[in-house]
Amino acid sequence: MAGLVQPQLAKNRILRSQTRQTVPDIFSEVDPEGFTVKQLPDKGRAVFTTKTFEEGEFLLWYRGDLVTRDVGERRDADCETCFRYFFTWKGTKWCRDASVEPTKQQLGRLVNHGWRGEVNSRMKIRENPHNEPELVLFSLKKIKEGEEVLYDYGVGDNFVFPSPTQLHSGVQDEKPEILQNSANLPPDPEKVCSPFAEPATQELLEPDGNFSQSNVRADDDETSEDRCRNPPNNETNWEPSPKPATQALMESDGKISQFSVSADNDDTCDDPCRNPLITKNIGNHPLSLPHKR
Ligand SMILES: C[S@@+](CC[C@H](N)C(=O)[O-])C[C@H]1O[C@@H](n2cnc3c(N)ncnc32)[C@H](O)[C@@H]1O
């Protein structure tokens, strides 16, 4: 009926309008202000806000080397990490490989999985001016200062992440704040991984600011995140930042960032990338998910 807008539609329009305005279109190697990293006993590194974000705001990029899914899978076979994000865009399967610890702070790759009821953000795909897909994280609701940023990796309710002792030891704070357990751990810790109970979806942020949505499932991918653990040693090239999580952005010149974290784009991985305690299953998840062997 003309003139009448359903509440949800109106909300979607607001969200689209907000995201259109708030995604910094830049090629910057630094993250926006408003985030910090803390070390949690049950999750390893975690991204927390240092200011309040409103619903629909741009938060962070998931930066990483853009490779085809095949290359991402081969890299996974050689070197399992929890930092490869698999997705489908324009009918092609892609992977953003953020496995290499960046020398500059890039927090999108450190955002943890949120269990049901915890999720406050969502990863979307946006095309950059080089016609490449970028993974962009948006708030799904108001996120108050001091809250952990969490999005749904697409793992089942019973998924069990490996022990934090297998996580990457590098943190961005030299003396990171240690928090008490904050995750709602899955009910059955013996259960390793359950398939999706229902299809996941991936939203594509179109150049005009609108979203299109598609189902994401198994090999159809799109996004599900699964992150496995970082190497259980300290041989990576992570360099702690003197100012952990608050670095200024960026120009807003209508561009969105594209990053190549690793200079080489072959399938090589150094030993530090290996974690013999876990294996991956990217079938149902955007990120290569850790499994106990
Ligand atoms: C991409 S990394 C996120 C950053 C990671 N916490 C770190 O310290 O590097 C994904 C990994 O973080 C851990 N993780 C993420 N969400 C978690 C959760 N809700 N509970 C426990 N561990 C989690 C898992 O080890 C997962 O494989």
The ligand as an SDF file (V2000), in Angstrom:
LIG
                    3D

 27 29  0  0  0  0  0  0  0  0999 V2000
   40.2700  -15.8900   13.5660 C   0  0  0  0  0  0  0  0  0  0  0  0
   40.7110  -16.4180   15.1210 S   0  0  0  0  0  0  0  0  0  0  0  0
   40.1280  -15.1390   16.1450 C   0  0  0  0  0  0  0  0  0  0  0  0
   41.2340  -14.5850   16.9600 C   0  0  0  0  0  0  0  0  0  0  0  0
   41.7810  -15.5720   17.9270 C   0  0  0  0  0  0  0  0  0  0  0  0
   41.0180  -15.5350   19.1670 N   0  0  0  0  0  0  0  0  0  0  0  0
   43.2350  -15.3350   18.1810 C   0  0  0  0  0  0  0  0  0  0  0  0
   43.6460  -15.2410   19.3450 O   0  0  0  0  0  0  0  0  0  0  0  0
   43.9730  -15.2370   17.2130 O   0  0  0  0  0  0  0  0  0  0  0  0
   39.5730  -17.7030   15.4010 C   0  0  0  0  0  0  0  0  0  0  0  0
   39.9590  -18.5460   16.5520 C   0  0  0  0  0  0  0  0  0  0  0  0
   39.6540  -17.8700   17.7540 O   0  0  0  0  0  0  0  0  0  0  0  0
   39.1190  -18.7880   18.6760 C   0  0  0  0  0  0  0  0  0  0  0  0
   37.7280  -18.4590   18.9270 N   0  0  0  0  0  0  0  0  0  0  0  0
   36.9520  -17.6680   18.1890 C   0  0  0  0  0  0  0  0  0  0  0  0
   35.7490  -17.5670   18.7310 N   0  0  0  0  0  0  0  0  0  0  0  0
   35.7450  -18.3410   19.8310 C   0  0  0  0  0  0  0  0  0  0  0  0
   34.7730  -18.6630   20.8060 C   0  0  0  0  0  0  0  0  0  0  0  0
   33.5450  -18.1610   20.7720 N   0  0  0  0  0  0  0  0  0  0  0  0
   35.1220  -19.4770   21.8130 N   0  0  0  0  0  0  0  0  0  0  0  0
   36.3670  -19.9900   21.8910 C   0  0  0  0  0  0  0  0  0  0  0  0
   37.3380  -19.7300   20.9890 N   0  0  0  0  0  0  0  0  0  0  0  0
   37.0240  -18.9050   19.9670 C   0  0  0  0  0  0  0  0  0  0  0  0
   39.2140  -20.1400   18.0410 C   0  0  0  0  0  0  0  0  0  0  0  0
   40.4540  -20.6740   18.3850 O   0  0  0  0  0  0  0  0  0  0  0  0
   39.1840  -19.8220   16.6030 C   0  0  0  0  0  0  0  0  0  0  0  0
   39.7770  -20.8420   15.8470 O   0  0  0  0  0  0  0  0  0  0  0  0
  1  2  1  0
  2  3  1  0
  2 10  1  0
  3  4  1  0
  4  5  1  0
  5  6  1  0
  5  7  1  0
  7  8  2  0
  7  9  1  0
 10 11  1  0
 11 12  1  0
 11 26  1  0
 12 13  1  0
 13 14  1  0
 13 24  1  0
 14 15  1  0
 14 23  1  0
 15 16  2  0
 16 17  1  0
 17 18  1  0
 17 23  2  0
 18 19  1  0
 18 20  2  0
 20 21  1  0
 21 22  2  0
 22 23  1  0
 24 25  1  0
 24 26  1  0
 26 27  1  0
M  CHG  2   2   1   9  -1
M  END
$$$$
